[in-house]
Amino acid sequence: MSSATTGAAVGAVLGLTWIIFGFWAAVLIAVLMLIGATVGRVIDGRIDVRALADVFRGRRSSL
């Protein structure tokens, strides 16, 4: 699936959620989608959790 198709699907889900359930439900769905995408990337190995934790602790920087 291309990025444009994925973006359109996400927009449709959020738009329908907003129309049917309201603003705060759409915000909740967006946050849950973001969490799900992050977990998926961690499982795929695209995000190194240990390196990310080191950055937040100030032990390593991107410079």
ABEGO torsion letter per residue (X at the ends): XBAAAAAAAAAAAAAAAAAAAEAAAAAAAAAAAAAAAAAAAAAAGABBAAAAAAAAAGABBAX
